[in-house]
Amino acid sequence: MKPLIDALFIEVNPIPVKTAMNLLGFEVGNLRLPLAEMDPKNLEVLKQELVNRGLNLAEGLC
């Protein structure tokens, strides 16, 4: 479970949490300024950890 927690805190919150929710198909909306999208490397870490936990990523967002 710690790797998932680490992935959810890999960047300033709420960026990874909102990104994870959107990846899982929950439409929680876009980030508002001054927040920006996740770094691509960190996004891959987050995606991989979600998959490792058996969570299905939403179609078209993978």
PQR file with spaces between the fields and no chain letter, atoms N, CA, C, O and H, PARSE charges and radii, in Angstrom:
ATOM       1  N    MET     1       0.820   -1.188    0.000 -0.4000 1.5000
ATOM       2  CA   MET     1       0.000    0.000    0.000 -0.0000 2.0000
ATOM       3  C    MET     1       0.873    1.264    0.000  0.5500 1.7000
ATOM       4  O    MET     1       0.473    2.294   -0.542 -0.5500 1.4000
ATOM       5  N    LYS     2       2.048    1.184    0.599 -0.4000 1.5000
ATOM       6  CA   LYS     2       2.925    2.359    0.658 -0.0000 2.0000
ATOM       7  C    LYS     2       3.304    2.870   -0.730  0.5500 1.7000
ATOM       8  O    LYS     2       3.342    4.085   -0.924 -0.5500 1.4000
ATOM       9  H    LYS     2       2.373    0.347    1.040  0.4000 1.0000
ATOM      10  N    PRO     3       3.589    1.998   -1.709 -0.5600 1.5000
ATOM      11  CA   PRO     3       3.902    2.525   -3.042  0.2800 2.0000
ATOM      12  C    PRO     3       2.751    3.337   -3.647  0.5500 1.7000
ATOM      13  O    PRO     3       2.992    4.320   -4.349 -0.5500 1.4000
ATOM      14  N    LEU     4       1.516    2.939   -3.385 -0.4000 1.5000
ATOM      15  CA   LEU     4       0.376    3.704   -3.883 -0.0000 2.0000
ATOM      16  C    LEU     4       0.314    5.067   -3.197  0.5500 1.7000
ATOM      17  O    LEU     4       0.090    6.086   -3.850 -0.5500 1.4000
ATOM      18  H    LEU     4       1.320    2.141   -2.816  0.4000 1.0000
ATOM      19  N    ILE     5       0.511    5.079   -1.902 -0.4000 1.5000
ATOM      20  CA   ILE     5       0.510    6.344   -1.161 -0.0000 2.0000
ATOM      21  C    ILE     5       1.631    7.244   -1.669  0.5500 1.7000
ATOM      22  O    ILE     5       1.429    8.443   -1.865 -0.5500 1.4000
ATOM      23  H    ILE     5       0.693    4.251   -1.372  0.4000 1.0000
ATOM      24  N    ASP     6       2.808    6.668   -1.880 -0.4000 1.5000
ATOM      25  CA   ASP     6       3.932    7.453   -2.412 -0.0000 2.0000
ATOM      26  C    ASP     6       3.584    8.042   -3.781  0.5500 1.7000
ATOM      27  O    ASP     6       3.916    9.192   -4.069 -0.5500 1.4000
ATOM      28  H    ASP     6       2.972    5.695   -1.720  0.4000 1.0000
ATOM      29  N    ALA     7       2.912    7.249   -4.625 -0.4000 1.5000
ATOM      30  CA   ALA     7       2.534    7.730   -5.953 -0.0000 2.0000
ATOM      31  C    ALA     7       1.510    8.861   -5.864  0.5500 1.7000
ATOM      32  O    ALA     7       1.530    9.786   -6.675 -0.5500 1.4000
ATOM      33  H    ALA     7       2.642    6.315   -4.391  0.4000 1.0000
ATOM      34  N    LEU     8       0.617    8.786   -4.879 -0.4000 1.5000
ATOM      35  CA   LEU     8      -0.399    9.829   -4.719 -0.0000 2.0000
ATOM      36  C    LEU     8       0.174   11.117   -4.136  0.5500 1.7000
ATOM      37  O    LEU     8      -0.469   12.166   -4.180 -0.5500 1.4000
ATOM      38  H    LEU     8       0.600    8.034   -4.220  0.4000 1.0000
ATOM      39  N    PHE     9       1.383   11.033   -3.590 -0.4000 1.5000
ATOM      40  CA   PHE     9       2.037   12.220   -3.035 -0.0000 2.0000
ATOM      41  C    PHE     9       3.323   12.552   -3.783  0.5500 1.7000
ATOM      42  O    PHE     9       4.184   13.257   -3.256 -0.5500 1.4000
ATOM      43  H    PHE     9       1.905   10.181   -3.554  0.4000 1.0000
ATOM      44  N    ILE    10       3.457   12.046   -5.014 -0.4000 1.5000
ATOM      45  CA   ILE    10       4.671   12.252   -5.793 -0.0000 2.0000
ATOM      46  C    ILE    10       4.813   13.718   -6.234  0.5500 1.7000
ATOM      47  O    ILE    10       5.915   14.183   -6.526 -0.5500 1.4000
ATOM      48  H    ILE    10       2.757   11.474   -5.442  0.4000 1.0000
ATOM      49  N    GLU    11       3.697   14.427   -6.277 -0.4000 1.5000
ATOM      50  CA   GLU    11       3.681   15.857   -6.584 -0.0000 2.0000
ATOM      51  C    GLU    11       2.753   16.538   -5.584  0.5500 1.7000
ATOM      52  O    GLU    11       2.121   15.881   -4.756 -0.5500 1.4000
ATOM      53  H    GLU    11       2.802   14.049   -6.040  0.4000 1.0000
ATOM      54  N    VAL    12       2.680   17.854   -5.673 -0.4000 1.5000
ATOM      55  CA   VAL    12       1.845   18.637   -4.763 -0.0000 2.0000
ATOM      56  C    VAL    12       0.382   18.235   -4.930  0.5500 1.7000
ATOM      57  O    VAL    12      -0.129   18.161   -6.047 -0.5500 1.4000
ATOM      58  H    VAL    12       3.193   18.388   -6.346  0.4000 1.0000
ATOM      59  N    ASN    13      -0.277   17.978   -3.815 -0.4000 1.5000
ATOM      60  CA   ASN    13      -1.701   17.658   -3.872 -0.0000 2.0000
ATOM      61  C    ASN    13      -2.492   18.919   -4.118  0.5500 1.7000
ATOM      62  O    ASN    13      -2.097   19.993   -3.664 -0.5500 1.4000
ATOM      63  H    ASN    13       0.138   18.038   -2.908  0.4000 1.0000
ATOM      64  N    PRO    14      -3.584   18.817   -4.819 -0.5600 1.5000
ATOM      65  CA   PRO    14      -4.364   17.648   -5.194  0.2800 2.0000
ATOM      66  C    PRO    14      -4.051   17.102   -6.580  0.5500 1.7000
ATOM      67  O    PRO    14      -4.836   16.322   -7.120 -0.5500 1.4000
ATOM      68  N    ILE    15      -2.927   17.490   -7.169 -0.4000 1.5000
ATOM      69  CA   ILE    15      -2.626   17.097   -8.550 -0.0000 2.0000
ATOM      70  C    ILE    15      -2.677   15.579   -8.753  0.5500 1.7000
ATOM      71  O    ILE    15      -3.441   15.130   -9.608 -0.5500 1.4000
ATOM      72  H    ILE    15      -2.289   18.123   -6.731  0.4000 1.0000
ATOM      73  N    PRO    16      -1.908   14.759   -8.015 -0.5600 1.5000
ATOM      74  CA   PRO    16      -1.944   13.319   -8.265  0.2800 2.0000
ATOM      75  C    PRO    16      -3.291   12.679   -7.914  0.5500 1.7000
ATOM      76  O    PRO    16      -3.719   11.735   -8.578 -0.5500 1.4000
ATOM      77  N    VAL    17      -3.948   13.181   -6.891 -0.4000 1.5000
ATOM      78  CA   VAL    17      -5.230   12.596   -6.482 -0.0000 2.0000
ATOM      79  C    VAL    17      -6.289   12.853   -7.556  0.5500 1.7000
ATOM      80  O    VAL    17      -7.010   11.933   -7.943 -0.5500 1.4000
ATOM      81  H    VAL    17      -3.601   13.948   -6.352  0.4000 1.0000
ATOM      82  N    LYS    18      -6.388   14.086   -8.038 -0.4000 1.5000
ATOM      83  CA   LYS    18      -7.358   14.389   -9.096 -0.0000 2.0000
ATOM      84  C    LYS    18      -7.012   13.633  -10.372  0.5500 1.7000
ATOM      85  O    LYS    18      -7.904   13.153  -11.072 -0.5500 1.4000
ATOM      86  H    LYS    18      -5.803   14.834   -7.725  0.4000 1.0000
ATOM      87  N    THR    19      -5.727   13.526  -10.677 -0.4000 1.5000
ATOM      88  CA   THR    19      -5.307   12.787  -11.863 -0.0000 2.0000
ATOM      89  C    THR    19      -5.700   11.324  -11.735  0.5500 1.7000
ATOM      90  O    THR    19      -6.215   10.738  -12.686 -0.5500 1.4000
ATOM      91  H    THR    19      -5.002   13.916  -10.109  0.4000 1.0000
ATOM      92  N    ALA    20      -5.464   10.729  -10.574 -0.4000 1.5000
ATOM      93  CA   ALA    20      -5.828    9.327  -10.349 -0.0000 2.0000
ATOM      94  C    ALA    20      -7.332    9.127  -10.486  0.5500 1.7000
ATOM      95  O    ALA    20      -7.775    8.164  -11.112 -0.5500 1.4000
ATOM      96  H    ALA    20      -5.045   11.206   -9.801  0.4000 1.0000
ATOM      97  N    MET    21      -8.111   10.018   -9.911 -0.4000 1.5000
ATOM      98  CA   MET    21      -9.568    9.889  -10.001 -0.0000 2.0000
ATOM      99  C    MET    21     -10.032    9.987  -11.454  0.5500 1.7000
ATOM     100  O    MET    21     -10.899    9.224  -11.881 -0.5500 1.4000
ATOM     101  H    MET    21      -7.751   10.800   -9.402  0.4000 1.0000
ATOM     102  N    ASN    22      -9.462   10.915  -12.209 -0.4000 1.5000
ATOM     103  CA   ASN    22      -9.805   11.023  -13.630 -0.0000 2.0000
ATOM     104  C    ASN    22      -9.380    9.776  -14.394  0.5500 1.7000
ATOM     105  O    ASN    22     -10.121    9.298  -15.252 -0.5500 1.4000
ATOM     106  H    ASN    22      -8.758   11.535  -11.862  0.4000 1.0000
ATOM     107  N    LEU    23      -8.200    9.245  -14.095 -0.4000 1.5000
ATOM     108  CA   LEU    23      -7.727    8.030  -14.758 -0.0000 2.0000
ATOM     109  C    LEU    23      -8.637    6.838  -14.480  0.5500 1.7000
ATOM     110  O    LEU    23      -8.779    5.949  -15.320 -0.5500 1.4000
ATOM     111  H    LEU    23      -7.598    9.633  -13.398  0.4000 1.0000
ATOM     112  N    LEU    24      -9.247    6.824  -13.310 -0.4000 1.5000
ATOM     113  CA   LEU    24     -10.134    5.725  -12.932 -0.0000 2.0000
ATOM     114  C    LEU    24     -11.559    5.919  -13.452  0.5500 1.7000
ATOM     115  O    LEU    24     -12.427    5.076  -13.225 -0.5500 1.4000
ATOM     116  H    LEU    24      -9.131    7.546  -12.628  0.4000 1.0000
ATOM     117  N    GLY    25     -11.798    7.030  -14.148 -0.4000 1.5000
ATOM     118  CA   GLY    25     -13.100    7.246  -14.761 -0.0000 2.0000
ATOM     119  C    GLY    25     -14.041    8.145  -13.985  0.5500 1.7000
ATOM     120  O    GLY    25     -15.176    8.365  -14.410 -0.5500 1.4000
ATOM     121  H    GLY    25     -11.093    7.715  -14.332  0.4000 1.0000
ATOM     122  N    PHE    26     -13.593    8.667  -12.861 -0.4000 1.5000
ATOM     123  CA   PHE    26     -14.399    9.613  -12.095 -0.0000 2.0000
ATOM     124  C    PHE    26     -14.116   11.011  -12.640  0.5500 1.7000
ATOM     125  O    PHE    26     -12.973   11.466  -12.615 -0.5500 1.4000
ATOM     126  H    PHE    26     -12.671    8.488  -12.516  0.4000 1.0000
ATOM     127  N    GLU    27     -15.126   11.676  -13.121 -0.4000 1.5000
ATOM     128  CA   GLU    27     -14.930   12.997  -13.717 -0.0000 2.0000
ATOM     129  C    GLU    27     -14.898   14.055  -12.623  0.5500 1.7000
ATOM     130  O    GLU    27     -15.932   14.594  -12.230 -0.5500 1.4000
ATOM     131  H    GLU    27     -16.055   11.306  -13.141  0.4000 1.0000
ATOM     132  N    VAL    28     -13.698   14.342  -12.140 -0.4000 1.5000
ATOM     133  CA   VAL    28     -13.532   15.326  -11.066 -0.0000 2.0000
ATOM     134  C    VAL    28     -13.065   16.679  -11.603  0.5500 1.7000
ATOM     135  O    VAL    28     -12.791   17.598  -10.831 -0.5500 1.4000
ATOM     136  H    VAL    28     -12.857   13.904  -12.459  0.4000 1.0000
ATOM     137  N    GLY    29     -12.978   16.794  -12.905 -0.4000 1.5000
ATOM     138  CA   GLY    29     -12.642   18.076  -13.509 -0.0000 2.0000
ATOM     139  C    GLY    29     -11.151   18.304  -13.680  0.5500 1.7000
ATOM     140  O    GLY    29     -10.309   17.512  -13.257 -0.5500 1.4000
ATOM     141  H    GLY    29     -13.200   16.047  -13.533  0.4000 1.0000
ATOM     142  N    ASN    30     -10.873   19.426  -14.320 -0.4000 1.5000
ATOM     143  CA   ASN    30      -9.488   19.823  -14.580 -0.0000 2.0000
ATOM     144  C    ASN    30      -8.901   20.537  -13.377  0.5500 1.7000
ATOM     145  O    ASN    30      -9.613   20.967  -12.469 -0.5500 1.4000
ATOM     146  H    ASN    30     -11.558   20.070  -14.663  0.4000 1.0000
ATOM     147  N    LEU    31      -7.590   20.649  -13.399 -0.4000 1.5000
ATOM     148  CA   LEU    31      -6.890   21.419  -12.373 -0.0000 2.0000
ATOM     149  C    LEU    31      -7.072   22.901  -12.655  0.5500 1.7000
ATOM     150  O    LEU    31      -7.149   23.320  -13.810 -0.5500 1.4000
ATOM     151  H    LEU    31      -7.012   20.299  -14.137  0.4000 1.0000
ATOM     152  N    ARG    32      -7.138   23.687  -11.596 -0.4000 1.5000
ATOM     153  CA   ARG    32      -7.242   25.140  -11.749 -0.0000 2.0000
ATOM     154  C    ARG    32      -5.885   25.775  -11.458  0.5500 1.7000
ATOM     155  O    ARG    32      -5.084   25.242  -10.690 -0.5500 1.4000
ATOM     156  H    ARG    32      -7.075   23.347  -10.658  0.4000 1.0000
ATOM     157  N    LEU    33      -5.649   26.914  -12.081 -0.4000 1.5000
ATOM     158  CA   LEU    33      -4.410   27.649  -11.830 -0.0000 2.0000
ATOM     159  C    LEU    33      -4.282   27.956  -10.350  0.5500 1.7000
ATOM     160  O    LEU    33      -5.284   28.257   -9.701 -0.5500 1.4000
ATOM     161  H    LEU    33      -6.300   27.346  -12.705  0.4000 1.0000
ATOM     162  N    PRO    34      -3.111   27.892   -9.812 -0.5600 1.5000
ATOM     163  CA   PRO    34      -1.798   27.793  -10.439  0.2800 2.0000
ATOM     164  C    PRO    34      -1.314   26.351  -10.619  0.5500 1.7000
ATOM     165  O    PRO    34      -0.150   26.135  -10.956 -0.5500 1.4000
ATOM     166  N    LEU    35      -2.179   25.370  -10.403 -0.4000 1.5000
ATOM     167  CA   LEU    35      -1.774   23.972  -10.546 -0.0000 2.0000
ATOM     168  C    LEU    35      -1.611   23.616  -12.018  0.5500 1.7000
ATOM     169  O    LEU    35      -2.301   24.164  -12.878 -0.5500 1.4000
ATOM     170  H    LEU    35      -3.125   25.545  -10.129  0.4000 1.0000
ATOM     171  N    ALA    36      -0.695   22.696  -12.302 -0.4000 1.5000
ATOM     172  CA   ALA    36      -0.426   22.257  -13.668 -0.0000 2.0000
ATOM     173  C    ALA    36      -0.496   20.738  -13.724  0.5500 1.7000
ATOM     174  O    ALA    36      -0.485   20.064  -12.694 -0.5500 1.4000
ATOM     175  H    ALA    36      -0.135   22.251  -11.603  0.4000 1.0000
ATOM     176  N    GLU    37      -0.568   20.212  -14.938 -0.4000 1.5000
ATOM     177  CA   GLU    37      -0.607   18.763  -15.133 -0.0000 2.0000
ATOM     178  C    GLU    37       0.657   18.116  -14.565  0.5500 1.7000
ATOM     179  O    GLU    37       1.685   18.773  -14.396 -0.5500 1.4000
ATOM     180  H    GLU    37      -0.577   20.759  -15.774  0.4000 1.0000
ATOM     181  N    MET    38       0.562   16.818  -14.276 -0.4000 1.5000
ATOM     182  CA   MET    38       1.694   16.076  -13.715 -0.0000 2.0000
ATOM     183  C    MET    38       2.824   15.956  -14.728  0.5500 1.7000
ATOM     184  O    MET    38       2.598   15.930  -15.938 -0.5500 1.4000
ATOM     185  H    MET    38      -0.273   16.284  -14.413  0.4000 1.0000
ATOM     186  N    ASP    39       4.032   15.885  -14.212 -0.4000 1.5000
ATOM     187  CA   ASP    39       5.202   15.578  -15.026 -0.0000 2.0000
ATOM     188  C    ASP    39       4.968   14.200  -15.653  0.5500 1.7000
ATOM     189  O    ASP    39       4.503   13.294  -14.962 -0.5500 1.4000
ATOM     190  H    ASP    39       4.216   15.906  -13.230  0.4000 1.0000
ATOM     191  N    PRO    40       5.278   14.016  -16.945 -0.5600 1.5000
ATOM     192  CA   PRO    40       5.023   12.734  -17.608  0.2800 2.0000
ATOM     193  C    PRO    40       5.648   11.523  -16.905  0.5500 1.7000
ATOM     194  O    PRO    40       5.038   10.454  -16.866 -0.5500 1.4000
ATOM     195  N    LYS    41       6.841   11.676  -16.357 -0.4000 1.5000
ATOM     196  CA   LYS    41       7.477   10.554  -15.646 -0.0000 2.0000
ATOM     197  C    LYS    41       6.687   10.196  -14.397  0.5500 1.7000
ATOM     198  O    LYS    41       6.478    9.017  -14.109 -0.5500 1.4000
ATOM     199  H    LYS    41       7.336   12.544  -16.388  0.4000 1.0000
ATOM     200  N    ASN    42       6.249   11.203  -13.656 -0.4000 1.5000
ATOM     201  CA   ASN    42       5.465   10.952  -12.451 -0.0000 2.0000
ATOM     202  C    ASN    42       4.095   10.377  -12.796  0.5500 1.7000
ATOM     203  O    ASN    42       3.565    9.544  -12.061 -0.5500 1.4000
ATOM     204  H    ASN    42       6.420   12.160  -13.890  0.4000 1.0000
ATOM     205  N    LEU    43       3.525   10.821  -13.913 -0.4000 1.5000
ATOM     206  CA   LEU    43       2.239   10.287  -14.360 -0.0000 2.0000
ATOM     207  C    LEU    43       2.355    8.798  -14.645  0.5500 1.7000
ATOM     208  O    LEU    43       1.457    8.030  -14.298 -0.5500 1.4000
ATOM     209  H    LEU    43       3.956   11.498  -14.510  0.4000 1.0000
ATOM     210  N    GLU    44       3.447    8.381  -15.271 -0.4000 1.5000
ATOM     211  CA   GLU    44       3.647    6.955  -15.550 -0.0000 2.0000
ATOM     212  C    GLU    44       3.783    6.155  -14.256  0.5500 1.7000
ATOM     213  O    GLU    44       3.270    5.040  -14.159 -0.5500 1.4000
ATOM     214  H    GLU    44       4.176    9.004  -15.552  0.4000 1.0000
ATOM     215  N    VAL    45       4.468    6.717  -13.268 -0.4000 1.5000
ATOM     216  CA   VAL    45       4.591    6.051  -11.960 -0.0000 2.0000
ATOM     217  C    VAL    45       3.207    5.864  -11.353  0.5500 1.7000
ATOM     218  O    VAL    45       2.888    4.786  -10.853 -0.5500 1.4000
ATOM     219  H    VAL    45       4.885    7.623  -13.347  0.4000 1.0000
ATOM     220  N    LEU    46       2.391    6.903  -11.394 -0.4000 1.5000
ATOM     221  CA   LEU    46       1.040    6.835  -10.840 -0.0000 2.0000
ATOM     222  C    LEU    46       0.196    5.803  -11.580  0.5500 1.7000
ATOM     223  O    LEU    46      -0.464    4.978  -10.950 -0.5500 1.4000
ATOM     224  H    LEU    46       2.650    7.779  -11.801  0.4000 1.0000
ATOM     225  N    LYS    47       0.211    5.842  -12.906 -0.4000 1.5000
ATOM     226  CA   LYS    47      -0.556    4.870  -13.695 -0.0000 2.0000
ATOM     227  C    LYS    47      -0.139    3.445  -13.366  0.5500 1.7000
ATOM     228  O    LYS    47      -0.988    2.578  -13.157 -0.5500 1.4000
ATOM     229  H    LYS    47       0.747    6.513  -13.419  0.4000 1.0000
ATOM     230  N    GLN    48       1.165    3.202  -13.320 -0.4000 1.5000
ATOM     231  CA   GLN    48       1.659    1.853  -13.053 -0.0000 2.0000
ATOM     232  C    GLN    48       1.229    1.380  -11.674  0.5500 1.7000
ATOM     233  O    GLN    48       0.866    0.216  -11.506 -0.5500 1.4000
ATOM     234  H    GLN    48       1.854    3.907  -13.489  0.4000 1.0000
ATOM     235  N    GLU    49       1.264    2.252  -10.701 -0.4000 1.5000
ATOM     236  CA   GLU    49       0.872    1.857   -9.350 -0.0000 2.0000
ATOM     237  C    GLU    49      -0.619    1.554   -9.276  0.5500 1.7000
ATOM     238  O    GLU    49      -1.021    0.629   -8.571 -0.5500 1.4000
ATOM     239  H    GLU    49       1.558    3.198  -10.838  0.4000 1.0000
ATOM     240  N    LEU    50      -1.439    2.307   -9.983 -0.4000 1.5000
ATOM     241  CA   LEU    50      -2.874    2.014  -10.021 -0.0000 2.0000
ATOM     242  C    LEU    50      -3.119    0.641  -10.644  0.5500 1.7000
ATOM     243  O    LEU    50      -3.930   -0.139  -10.145 -0.5500 1.4000
ATOM     244  H    LEU    50      -1.112    3.059  -10.557  0.4000 1.0000
ATOM     245  N    VAL    51      -2.412    0.354  -11.735 -0.4000 1.5000
ATOM     246  CA   VAL    51      -2.537   -0.951  -12.394 -0.0000 2.0000
ATOM     247  C    VAL    51      -2.034   -2.059  -11.476  0.5500 1.7000
ATOM     248  O    VAL    51      -2.648   -3.123  -11.396 -0.5500 1.4000
ATOM     249  H    VAL    51      -1.754    0.988  -12.140  0.4000 1.0000
ATOM     250  N    ASN    52      -0.924   -1.819  -10.783 -0.4000 1.5000
ATOM     251  CA   ASN    52      -0.376   -2.821   -9.858 -0.0000 2.0000
ATOM     252  C    ASN    52      -1.367   -3.182   -8.759  0.5500 1.7000
ATOM     253  O    ASN    52      -1.337   -4.298   -8.238 -0.5500 1.4000
ATOM     254  H    ASN    52      -0.425   -0.954  -10.848  0.4000 1.0000
ATOM     255  N    ARG    53      -2.239   -2.254   -8.405 -0.4000 1.5000
ATOM     256  CA   ARG    53      -3.246   -2.484   -7.357 -0.0000 2.0000
ATOM     257  C    ARG    53      -4.508   -3.121   -7.920  0.5500 1.7000
ATOM     258  O    ARG    53      -5.483   -3.320   -7.194 -0.5500 1.4000
ATOM     259  H    ARG    53      -2.263   -1.348   -8.827  0.4000 1.0000
ATOM     260  N    GLY    54      -4.494   -3.443   -9.222 -0.4000 1.5000
ATOM     261  CA   GLY    54      -5.646   -4.101   -9.836 -0.0000 2.0000
ATOM     262  C    GLY    54      -6.763   -3.157  -10.232  0.5500 1.7000
ATOM     263  O    GLY    54      -7.891   -3.592  -10.464 -0.5500 1.4000
ATOM     264  H    GLY    54      -3.703   -3.281   -9.811  0.4000 1.0000
ATOM     265  N    LEU    55      -6.464   -1.869  -10.311 -0.4000 1.5000
ATOM     266  CA   LEU    55      -7.480   -0.892  -10.691 -0.0000 2.0000
ATOM     267  C    LEU    55      -7.458   -0.703  -12.203  0.5500 1.7000
ATOM     268  O    LEU    55      -6.388   -0.611  -12.805 -0.5500 1.4000
ATOM     269  H    LEU    55      -5.547   -1.515  -10.122  0.4000 1.0000
ATOM     270  N    ASN    56      -8.618   -0.646  -12.806 -0.4000 1.5000
ATOM     271  CA   ASN    56      -8.731   -0.491  -14.253 -0.0000 2.0000
ATOM     272  C    ASN    56      -8.773    0.982  -14.620  0.5500 1.7000
ATOM     273  O    ASN    56      -9.591    1.743  -14.104 -0.5500 1.4000
ATOM     274  H    ASN    56      -9.487   -0.721  -12.317  0.4000 1.0000
ATOM     275  N    LEU    57      -7.876    1.372  -15.522 -0.4000 1.5000
ATOM     276  CA   LEU    57      -7.859    2.755  -15.985 -0.0000 2.0000
ATOM     277  C    LEU    57      -8.969    2.946  -17.007  0.5500 1.7000
ATOM     278  O    LEU    57      -9.268    2.039  -17.783 -0.5500 1.4000
ATOM     279  H    LEU    57      -7.212    0.754  -15.941  0.4000 1.0000
ATOM     280  N    ALA    58      -9.577    4.122  -17.008 -0.4000 1.5000
ATOM     281  CA   ALA    58     -10.679    4.430  -17.914 -0.0000 2.0000
ATOM     282  C    ALA    58     -10.197    4.412  -19.359  0.5500 1.7000
ATOM     283  O    ALA    58      -9.059    4.781  -19.648 -0.5500 1.4000
ATOM     284  H    ALA    58      -9.334    4.859  -16.378  0.4000 1.0000
ATOM     285  N    GLU    59     -11.068    3.981  -20.261 -0.4000 1.5000
ATOM     286  CA   GLU    59     -10.762    3.945  -21.688 -0.0000 2.0000
ATOM     287  C    GLU    59     -10.398    5.335  -22.188  0.5500 1.7000
ATOM     288  O    GLU    59     -11.037    6.321  -21.821 -0.5500 1.4000
ATOM     289  H    GLU    59     -11.993    3.680  -20.027  0.4000 1.0000
ATOM     290  N    GLY    60      -9.377    5.411  -23.019 -0.4000 1.5000
ATOM     291  CA   GLY    60      -8.976    6.664  -23.630 -0.0000 2.0000
ATOM     292  C    GLY    60      -8.093    7.543  -22.762  0.5500 1.7000
ATOM     293  O    GLY    60      -7.608    8.576  -23.222 -0.5500 1.4000
ATOM     294  H    GLY    60      -8.857    4.610  -23.317  0.4000 1.0000
ATOM     295  N    LEU    61      -7.876    7.151  -21.514 -0.4000 1.5000
ATOM     296  CA   LEU    61      -7.057    7.959  -20.618 -0.0000 2.0000
ATOM     297  C    LEU    61      -5.733    7.290  -20.288  0.5500 1.7000
ATOM     298  O    LEU    61      -4.924    7.848  -19.547 -0.5500 1.4000
ATOM     299  H    LEU    61      -8.270    6.311  -21.139  0.4000 1.0000
ATOM     300  N    CYS    62      -5.507    6.122  -20.819 -0.4000 1.5000
ATOM     301  CA   CYS    62      -4.316    5.350  -20.470 -0.0000 2.0000
ATOM     302  C    CYS    62      -3.084    5.873  -21.166  0.5500 1.7000
ATOM     303  O    CYS    62      -1.994    5.332  -20.980 -0.5500 1.4000
ATOM     304  H    CYS    62      -6.164    5.668  -21.421  0.4000 1.0000
